Amino acid sequence: MDAIFAEHTIGVTELRESPSRVLKQAEETDEAVAILNHNRPAGYIVSPRMMHAMLDAIADRVAGDRAASRLSTLNLARRIDIDDL
């Protein structure tokens, strides 16, 4: 069985019948709505605010990983004088 990462779920048929209601629900609750097809997650609908927050979190994680990687090679750096540049 596939994990469902949302408290709210809706079937594909119900989504087809009233997509604007599902979009409104995602916007008002600011939570993801899982779209189920044969009781298995087929996708998710999220509000623009939630999407922005998720993308920010991913960008922060990538930047943190990049910083950690660079810090791990700090011992390979050498000191130079700015005038030598």
C-alpha positions in Angstrom: 0.0 0.0 0.0 1.3 3.5 -0.9 1.7 6.1 1.8 -0.7 9.1 1.5 1.0 12.4 2.6 -2.2 14.4 3.2 -5.0 14.4 5.6 -7.5 15.4 3.0 -8.2 13.0 0.1 -10.5 13.1 -3.0 -11.1 10.6 -5.8 -10.3 11.4 -9.4 -14.0 11.3 -10.3 -14.9 13.8 -7.6 -12.0 16.0 -8.8 -13.4 15.8 -12.3 -16.8 16.9 -11.1 -15.7 19.9 -9.0 -12.1 20.9 -9.5 -12.7 24.4 -8.2 -14.0 23.1 -4.9 -10.8 21.1 -4.4 -8.6 24.0 -5.3 -10.6 26.2 -2.9 -10.2 23.6 -0.1 -6.4 23.4 -0.6 -6.2 27.2 -0.5 -8.4 27.6 2.5 -6.9 24.9 4.6 -3.4 25.5 3.3 -2.9 21.7 3.3 -2.3 19.3 0.6 -5.2 17.3 -0.9 -4.3 13.8 -2.1 -5.9 12.7 -5.4 -6.7 9.0 -5.3 -7.1 6.7 -8.3 -8.4 3.3 -7.3 -7.6 4.2 -3.6 -3.9 4.8 -4.5 -2.3 8.3 -4.5 -2.1 9.6 -8.1 -1.1 13.2 -7.2 -1.5 16.1 -4.8 -3.0 19.5 -5.1 -1.4 22.3 -3.0 -2.1 26.0 -2.6 0.3 28.4 -4.2 1.4 29.5 -0.7 2.2 25.9 0.3 4.1 25.3 -3.0 6.2 28.4 -2.4 7.0 27.2 1.2 8.0 23.8 -0.1 10.3 25.2 -2.8 11.8 27.5 -0.2 12.5 24.6 2.1 14.1 22.6 -0.8 16.3 25.6 -1.7 17.3 26.0 1.9 18.2 22.4 2.1 20.3 22.5 -1.1 22.1 25.6 0.1 22.8 24.0 3.4 24.2 20.9 1.8 26.3 23.0 -0.5 27.7 25.0 2.4 28.5 21.9 4.4 30.3 20.4 1.4 32.4 23.5 1.0 33.2 23.7 4.7 34.4 20.1 4.5 37.1 21.1 2.0 38.1 24.2 3.9 41.4 22.6 4.9 42.4 22.5 1.2 42.1 26.3 0.9 45.1 28.5 1.0 45.4 32.0 2.3 46.3 34.7 -0.2 46.7 38.4 0.0 44.0 40.5 -1.7 46.8 42.5 -3.5 48.0 39.4 -5.2 44.7 39.1 -7.0 
